[in-house]
Amino acid sequence: MSSNRGEVPADAATARWERLGETLGAMVRGETTAGAASRSVREQSERLGSPEALRDLQRWIAMLDSWIPTDVTPVSFCEDQILQQARELLSGNWPPVTR
């Protein structure tokens, strides 16, 4: 992610990865919930071409987005899985793909 807030990313993909990283970081730090961030994460992932590195995260977000109170899986489990995926992604190289 860009270390200088005023710095303009070199291209659209770089800007999308930076925005995605900021959103995942906000979830991990507790500044936003998985539910509140899911739309932004999904949109950025789609704009990046749904890279393989984000597939598990996308699956859990889809499950959260379609969750209903009668589901067997508790909503908190989906949210926890999204946070775990975000932590794992942020703990490795960023962005998590080779360009």
ZAKEPA-945201 format. One line per field, with one value per residue (C-alpha): residue number from 1; y, z, x. Coordinates in nm, 4 decimals. Layout:
pos <- c(NUM_...)
y <- c(Y_...)
z <- c(Z_...)
x <- c(X_...)
This chain:
pos <- c(1_2_3_4_5_6_7_8_9_10_11_12_13_14_15_16_17_18_19_20_21_22_23_24_25_26_27_28_29_30_31_32_33_34_35_36_37_38_39_40_41_42_43_44_45_46_47_48_49_50_51_52_53_54_55_56_57_58_59_60_61_62_63_64_65_66_67_68_69_70_71_72_73_74_75_76_77_78_79_80_81_82_83_84_85_86_87_88_89_90_91_92_93_94_95_96_97_98_99)
y <- c(0.0000_0.3492_0.5026_0.8579_0.9398_1.2096_0.9737_0.8773_0.5066_0.4289_0.2547_0.1539_-0.1972_-0.0577_0.1830_-0.1024_-0.3188_-0.0259_0.0398_-0.3297_-0.3442_-0.0390_-0.1928_-0.5275_-0.3445_-0.1474_-0.4748_-0.6343_-0.3254_-0.3270_0.0072_-0.1508_-0.4767_-0.7550_-0.6884_-0.3177_-0.3755_-0.6715_-0.4669_-0.2701_-0.5847_-0.7688_-0.4770_-0.4285_-0.8002_-0.8121_-0.5091_-0.6892_-0.9850_-1.2022_-1.3227_-1.6714_-1.5235_-1.3705_-1.6704_-1.7931_-1.4398_-1.3974_-1.7239_-1.6202_-1.2751_-1.4353_-1.6582_-1.3586_-1.1555_-1.4338_-1.5269_-1.5493_-1.6068_-1.9655_-2.0653_-2.3447_-2.1555_-1.8617_-1.5205_-1.4697_-1.7727_-1.6159_-1.2847_-1.4609_-1.6439_-1.3179_-1.1570_-1.4601_-1.4430_-1.0687_-1.1280_-1.3996_-1.1857_-0.8848_-1.0900_-1.1927_-1.0046_-0.7253_-0.7412_-1.1199_-1.1801_-1.1563_-0.9112)
z <- c(0.0000_-0.0661_0.2240_0.1190_0.1264_-0.1384_-0.3773_-0.6861_-0.7803_-1.1147_-1.2584_-1.1889_-1.0715_-0.8186_-0.6904_-0.6565_-0.4643_-0.2348_-0.1712_-0.1083_0.1339_0.3198_0.3483_0.4716_0.7189_0.8521_0.9114_1.0888_1.3102_1.3981_1.2291_1.0160_1.0151_0.7612_0.6627_0.6095_0.4056_0.2002_-0.0899_-0.1327_-0.1076_-0.3588_-0.6055_-0.5862_-0.6259_-0.9331_-1.0836_-1.0304_-1.2275_-0.9237_-0.8683_-0.7292_-0.4171_-0.3208_-0.3979_-0.0384_0.0796_-0.2019_-0.1078_0.2548_0.1525_-0.0809_0.2046_0.4375_0.1744_0.1241_0.4933_0.6406_1.0060_0.9385_0.8044_0.9959_0.9907_1.2346_1.0796_1.3290_1.1819_0.8340_0.9723_1.1599_0.8437_0.6478_0.9160_0.9157_0.5379_0.5596_0.8229_0.6131_0.2997_0.4785_0.6511_0.3189_0.0179_-0.1002_-0.3473_-0.3124_-0.6866_-0.9303_-1.2111)
x <- c(0.0000_0.1120_0.3007_0.2205_-0.1515_-0.1022_0.0732_-0.1274_-0.1072_0.0554_-0.2493_-0.6082_-0.5150_-0.2692_-0.5352_-0.7858_-0.5390_-0.4614_-0.8307_-0.8932_-0.6000_-0.7286_-1.0761_-0.9412_-0.7190_-1.0150_-1.2027_-0.9070_-0.8605_-1.2319_-1.2990_-1.5733_-1.7637_-1.7379_-2.0976_-2.0407_-1.7240_-1.8444_-1.9826_-1.6601_-1.4469_-1.6658_-1.6632_-1.2866_-1.2260_-1.4500_-1.2752_-0.9445_-1.0784_-1.1619_-0.8041_-0.7492_-0.5871_-0.9231_-1.1483_-1.1898_-1.2621_-1.5161_-1.6893_-1.7328_-1.8564_-2.1118_-2.2246_-2.2567_-2.4421_-2.6971_-2.7250_-3.0757_-3.1732_-3.2808_-2.9353_-2.7634_-2.4319_-2.4354_-2.3716_-2.0869_-1.9082_-1.9193_-1.7918_-1.5097_-1.4049_-1.3959_-1.1784_-0.9471_-0.9130_-0.8405_-0.5694_-0.4084_-0.4091_-0.2630_0.0075_0.1619_0.2914_0.0650_-0.0882_-0.1219_-0.0709_0.2152_0.1596)
